[in-house]
Amino acid sequence: MNKDFTYYKELTDKLESTGDLTDAEFEELLTMDDPAACEYLAERARYVREKVYGKAVYLRGLIEFTNYCKNNCYYCGIRCGNKNVERYRLSEEQIISACDMGYELGFRTFVLQGGEDMFFTDEVMVRLIKTIKGKHPDCAVTLSIGERDKESYRKMREAGADRYLLRHETADKEHYEFIHPKELSFEHRMQCLRDLKDLGYQVGCGMMIGSPGQKIEHLIKDLRFLQEFQPEMVGVGPFIPHHDTPFRDEKAGSVDITLKILSIVRLILPEVLLPATTALGTADAKGREKGILAGANVVMPNLSPTDVREKYLLYDNKICTGDEAAECIRCMSLRVSKVGYEVVQSRGDHINTIPSC
């Protein structure tokens, strides 16, 4: 069959109206190289996100509070096996101070992100969460600190944590085992996500696009997993190699496929919170703008102290490591407005959690 614009348009329209395609049809969208068809896919994703969220783009204040990690993932620059990393931990006072500064700048969501650092015990995390929520009760606290047991997640949820980001990275068990050491279990990662949902968190998952060993069928499995799991957030970014990892010489993931995935995810999950990631902005100078035009509606400026930003490098050439937070917001707001959207000072909850009043 001769695949022309009309064919791809029909597939896109079907996805928009039903939220689903066959595996073969998903593959067609993921591999199409017709520029007009790719733009039509992005256009329909924009239409759907605007129908739900309007022109709003939500700010998340990212605080990278530790680059210690007990894991040795083959793609990650802060893996425990990397002896060239200058390790750091922010003090509780520094973390609270970053939130206070962020609040003054207009942030209403704080994302506490770090490696799996057992220095930050349940007791420490509970104390931090309670302090942040006590000082800023109108703000959401999002955690992104990896795999823990259900009781740990429960304690942090009861302390006031609202959201949890835990990228599944890949929904294919064999591929998961290819990019992770044997100490990490695909089954446990998936169980953690189910535990988080059971406990009432707004849950975010997501995947790297173009990670070593990834095939189109793996991406289709990811889409099927998202359909089944129904996360409130999905983080999608291209794989970017880090020079101190086993995957240092691997090819970076495709920006074009990342953008297609963003649009497809928006059509599958119209109400999802979908970041235009730093990785996308690193892979392409206009990557975050392109992400927003592909259906994304979240950006995550960095509130971490500038003297530690360069130490939290999951991949090479990460952008915005030297910008002050206020300057980062101004830059982000300008970028967003240039493509017809508006940064808003709001928690920006998943739509199903927004009170009717």
C-alpha positions as CSV (number, residue, x, y, z in Angstrom):
1,M,0.0,0.0,0.0
2,N,1.3,3.5,-0.9
3,K,1.4,5.3,2.5
4,D,0.4,9.0,1.8
5,F,-0.7,11.8,4.0
6,T,-4.3,10.7,3.9
7,Y,-3.4,7.3,5.3
8,Y,-1.5,8.8,8.2
9,K,-4.2,11.4,8.8
10,E,-6.8,8.6,9.1
11,L,-4.6,6.8,11.6
12,T,-4.2,9.9,13.7
13,D,-8.0,10.7,13.6
14,K,-8.7,7.1,14.7
15,L,-6.3,7.4,17.6
16,E,-7.8,10.8,18.6
17,S,-11.4,9.4,18.5
18,T,-10.7,6.0,20.2
19,G,-7.5,6.4,22.1
20,D,-6.2,3.2,20.5
21,L,-4.7,1.6,17.4
22,T,-3.5,-1.9,16.5
23,D,0.2,-2.6,17.1
24,A,0.8,-2.4,13.3
25,E,-0.9,1.0,13.2
26,F,1.2,2.3,16.1
27,E,4.3,1.2,14.2
28,E,3.1,3.1,11.1
29,L,2.8,6.3,13.1
30,L,6.2,5.8,14.9
31,T,8.1,5.2,11.7
32,M,6.3,7.6,9.3
33,D,8.6,10.3,7.8
34,D,6.0,12.4,6.1
35,P,6.6,16.0,7.5
36,A,3.0,17.0,6.9
37,A,1.7,13.8,8.6
38,C,4.0,14.4,11.6
39,E,2.8,18.0,11.9
40,Y,-0.9,16.8,11.7
41,L,-0.2,14.3,14.6
42,A,1.3,17.2,16.7
43,E,-1.6,19.5,15.7
44,R,-4.2,17.0,16.9
45,A,-2.3,16.5,20.2
46,R,-2.3,20.3,20.7
47,Y,-6.0,20.4,20.1
48,V,-6.6,17.7,22.7
49,R,-4.4,19.3,25.3
50,E,-6.0,22.7,24.8
51,K,-9.4,21.2,25.1
52,V,-8.4,19.9,28.5
53,Y,-5.9,22.5,29.8
54,G,-6.2,25.5,27.6
55,K,-3.0,27.3,26.8
56,A,-1.5,26.7,30.3
57,V,2.0,25.3,30.8
58,Y,2.6,24.3,34.4
59,L,5.9,25.0,36.3
60,R,7.5,22.4,38.5
61,G,10.4,23.5,40.7
62,L,13.0,20.8,40.5
63,I,15.3,20.3,43.5
64,E,18.1,17.7,42.8
65,F,19.0,17.1,46.4
66,T,21.4,14.2,46.3
67,N,23.5,12.5,43.6
68,Y,24.4,9.5,45.7
69,C,22.8,6.3,44.4
70,K,23.1,2.7,45.4
71,N,22.2,1.5,41.9
72,N,24.5,0.9,38.9
73,C,22.2,1.4,36.0
74,Y,24.2,1.2,32.8
75,Y,22.9,4.4,31.2
76,C,23.1,6.8,34.2
77,G,25.9,9.3,35.0
78,I,25.3,9.1,38.8
79,R,25.5,5.3,38.9
80,C,27.3,4.0,42.0
81,G,30.0,2.5,39.8
82,N,31.0,5.9,38.4
83,K,34.0,6.9,40.6
84,N,34.5,10.3,38.8
85,V,31.3,11.9,40.2
86,E,31.7,14.5,42.9
87,R,29.0,13.4,45.3
88,Y,26.8,15.8,47.3
89,R,23.8,15.9,49.5
90,L,21.8,19.0,50.2
91,S,21.1,19.6,53.9
92,E,17.5,19.7,55.1
93,E,17.9,23.4,55.5
94,Q,19.1,23.8,51.9
95,I,16.2,21.9,50.6
96,I,13.7,23.9,52.6
97,S,15.4,27.1,51.5
98,A,15.1,26.1,47.9
99,C,11.4,25.6,48.3
100,D,11.0,28.9,50.1
101,M,12.8,30.7,47.2
102,G,10.7,28.8,44.7
103,Y,7.5,29.8,46.4
104,E,8.5,33.5,46.3
105,L,9.2,33.0,42.5
106,G,5.7,31.6,42.0
107,F,6.2,27.8,42.1
108,R,3.4,25.8,43.6
109,T,4.9,22.3,43.0
110,F,8.3,21.2,44.2
111,V,9.9,18.0,42.8
112,L,12.4,16.5,45.2
113,Q,14.6,14.3,43.0
114,G,17.6,12.3,43.8
115,G,19.4,9.0,43.4
116,E,18.4,6.1,45.6
117,D,20.3,7.4,48.6
118,M,19.5,5.6,51.9
119,F,20.9,8.5,53.9
120,F,17.5,10.0,53.3
121,T,15.6,7.5,55.4
122,D,11.8,7.4,55.8
123,E,12.2,9.5,59.0
124,V,14.2,12.2,57.2
125,M,11.8,12.3,54.2
126,V,8.7,12.4,56.4
127,R,10.2,15.4,58.3
128,L,11.1,17.2,55.1
129,I,7.6,16.6,53.5
130,K,5.8,17.8,56.7
131,T,8.0,20.9,56.9
132,I,7.4,21.9,53.3
133,K,3.7,21.2,53.5
134,G,3.5,23.1,56.8
135,K,5.2,26.2,55.4
136,H,3.5,26.0,52.0
137,P,0.1,24.2,52.3
138,D,-1.1,25.3,48.9
139,C,1.8,23.6,47.2
140,A,2.2,20.0,45.9
141,V,5.2,17.9,46.9
142,T,6.4,15.5,44.2
143,L,9.0,12.8,45.0
144,S,11.3,11.2,42.6
145,I,13.6,9.0,44.7
146,G,13.3,5.6,43.1
147,E,12.3,2.2,44.4
148,R,11.2,1.7,48.0
149,D,8.9,-0.7,49.8
150,K,5.2,0.0,50.1
151,E,5.4,0.9,53.8
152,S,8.0,3.6,53.0
153,Y,5.8,5.0,50.3
154,R,2.9,4.9,52.7
155,K,4.7,6.9,55.4
156,M,5.6,9.6,52.9
157,R,2.1,9.7,51.5
158,E,0.7,10.1,55.0
159,A,3.2,12.9,55.6
160,G,1.6,14.9,52.8
161,A,3.5,13.9,49.6
162,D,1.1,14.3,46.6
163,R,2.9,12.8,43.6
164,Y,5.6,10.3,42.8
165,L,7.6,10.1,39.6
166,L,9.1,6.6,38.9
167,R,9.9,6.1,35.3
168,H,9.4,2.5,34.2
169,E,12.1,3.1,31.5
170,T,10.8,0.2,29.4
171,A,7.8,-2.1,29.6
172,D,9.7,-5.0,28.1
173,K,11.3,-7.3,30.7
174,E,14.2,-8.5,28.5
175,H,15.0,-4.9,27.5
176,Y,14.8,-3.8,31.1
177,E,17.4,-6.4,32.1
178,F,19.6,-5.3,29.2
179,I,19.9,-1.7,30.5
180,H,20.0,-2.5,34.2
181,P,22.2,-4.6,36.4
182,K,20.8,-8.0,37.7
183,E,20.3,-6.5,41.2
184,L,17.3,-4.5,39.8
185,S,14.1,-6.3,38.9
186,F,11.6,-5.5,36.3
187,E,8.9,-7.1,38.4
188,H,9.8,-5.0,41.4
189,R,9.8,-1.7,39.4
190,M,6.3,-2.5,38.2
191,Q,5.2,-3.5,41.7
192,C,6.4,-0.1,43.0
193,L,4.3,1.7,40.5
194,R,1.2,-0.4,41.5
195,D,1.9,0.3,45.2
196,L,2.1,4.0,44.6
197,K,-1.2,4.0,42.8
198,D,-2.8,1.9,45.5
199,L,-1.7,4.5,48.1
200,G,-3.4,7.4,46.3
201,Y,-0.4,9.2,44.8
202,Q,-0.7,10.9,41.5
203,V,1.8,8.6,39.8
204,G,4.2,9.4,37.0
205,C,6.0,6.8,34.9
206,G,7.8,7.1,31.6
207,M,10.5,5.9,29.3
208,M,13.7,6.8,27.5
209,I,13.4,7.0,23.7
210,G,16.2,5.3,21.8
211,S,17.9,3.6,24.8
212,P,20.4,0.9,23.8
213,G,18.7,-2.2,22.5
214,Q,15.3,-0.5,22.1
215,K,13.1,-1.6,19.2
216,I,9.9,-0.3,17.9
217,E,8.0,-3.2,19.5
218,H,9.4,-2.1,22.8
219,L,7.9,1.4,22.4
220,I,4.5,-0.2,21.4
221,K,4.7,-2.2,24.7
222,D,5.3,1.1,26.5
223,L,2.2,2.5,24.9
224,R,0.2,-0.5,25.9
225,F,1.4,-0.2,29.4
226,L,0.4,3.4,29.6
227,Q,-3.1,2.5,28.3
228,E,-3.4,-0.1,31.1
229,F,-1.8,1.7,34.0
230,Q,-3.4,5.1,33.3
231,P,-0.7,7.3,35.0
232,E,-1.4,10.9,35.9
233,M,2.0,11.9,34.5
234,V,4.3,10.6,31.8
235,G,8.0,11.6,31.5
236,V,9.4,11.0,28.0
237,G,12.8,12.0,26.8
238,P,15.5,10.9,24.4
239,F,18.4,8.7,25.6
240,I,21.6,10.8,25.8
241,P,24.8,8.9,26.6
242,H,27.1,9.8,29.5
243,H,30.8,9.5,29.0
244,D,31.3,7.5,32.3
245,T,28.9,4.7,31.6
246,P,29.0,1.4,29.7
247,F,26.7,3.0,27.1
248,R,29.1,6.0,26.4
249,D,29.5,5.2,22.7
250,E,25.8,4.4,22.0
251,K,23.8,6.7,19.7
252,A,21.5,9.2,21.3
253,G,17.7,8.8,21.0
254,S,15.8,10.4,18.2
255,V,14.2,13.8,18.9
256,D,11.6,13.2,16.1
257,I,10.5,9.9,17.6
258,T,10.3,11.4,21.1
259,L,8.0,14.1,19.7
260,K,5.8,11.5,18.0
261,I,5.6,9.6,21.3
262,L,4.6,12.8,23.2
263,S,1.8,13.4,20.7
264,I,0.6,9.8,20.8
265,V,0.6,9.8,24.6
266,R,-1.5,12.9,24.6
267,L,-4.0,11.3,22.3
268,I,-4.1,8.1,24.4
269,L,-4.3,10.0,27.7
270,P,-5.9,13.4,27.0
271,E,-5.7,14.5,30.7
272,V,-2.1,13.4,31.4
273,L,0.5,15.9,32.7
274,L,3.2,15.7,30.1
275,P,6.6,17.4,30.6
276,A,8.7,18.9,27.9
277,T,11.9,17.5,29.5
278,T,15.3,18.9,30.1
279,A,16.7,15.9,28.1
280,L,14.6,17.0,25.1
281,G,16.0,20.5,25.5
282,T,19.5,19.1,25.7
283,A,19.1,17.0,22.6
284,D,17.7,19.9,20.5
285,A,18.1,23.6,21.2
286,K,14.4,24.1,20.6
287,G,13.4,20.8,22.1
288,R,11.2,22.0,24.9
289,E,9.3,24.3,22.6
290,K,8.9,21.4,20.1
291,G,7.7,19.3,23.0
292,I,5.0,21.8,24.0
293,L,3.9,22.0,20.3
294,A,3.7,18.2,20.3
295,G,1.3,18.2,23.3
296,A,3.4,18.6,26.4
297,N,2.1,21.0,29.2
298,V,4.7,20.9,31.9
299,V,8.2,22.5,32.3
300,M,10.6,21.9,35.1
301,P,13.0,24.8,35.9
302,N,15.8,23.9,38.3
303,L,15.7,25.3,41.8
304,S,18.8,23.5,43.0
305,P,21.7,25.6,44.2
306,T,23.9,26.5,41.2
307,D,27.0,25.1,42.8
308,V,25.6,21.5,42.7
309,R,23.9,21.5,39.3
310,E,26.9,20.3,37.3
311,K,27.2,17.4,39.8
312,Y,23.8,16.0,39.0
313,L,24.5,14.8,35.4
314,L,22.5,11.8,34.4
315,Y,23.7,12.4,30.8
316,D,26.3,14.6,29.0
317,N,25.8,18.3,28.1
318,K,22.8,18.9,30.3
319,I,21.4,22.4,29.8
320,C,20.6,25.1,32.4
321,T,23.2,23.9,35.0
322,G,24.5,27.5,35.6
323,D,21.3,29.6,35.5
324,E,19.8,31.2,38.6
325,A,16.3,30.1,39.2
326,A,14.7,33.5,38.5
327,E,16.6,33.8,35.2
328,C,15.6,30.2,34.3
329,I,11.9,31.1,34.8
330,R,12.2,34.2,32.7
331,C,13.9,32.2,29.9
332,M,11.3,29.4,30.2
333,S,8.3,31.8,30.2
334,L,9.7,33.6,27.1
335,R,10.3,30.3,25.2
336,V,6.8,29.1,26.1
337,S,5.1,32.4,25.0
338,K,6.9,32.4,21.7
339,V,5.1,29.2,20.7
340,G,1.7,30.5,21.8
341,Y,1.4,29.2,25.4
342,E,1.6,30.7,28.8
343,V,3.4,29.6,32.0
344,V,1.0,29.7,34.9
345,Q,1.6,29.8,38.7
346,S,-0.5,26.9,39.7
347,R,-0.2,23.4,41.2
348,G,-1.5,22.2,37.8
349,D,-3.0,19.0,39.2
350,H,-4.0,16.2,36.9
351,I,-7.5,17.2,35.8
352,N,-9.3,14.5,37.6
353,T,-8.1,15.8,41.0
354,I,-9.1,19.4,40.5
355,P,-12.0,20.3,42.7
356,S,-15.1,21.6,40.8
357,C,-15.0,24.8,42.8
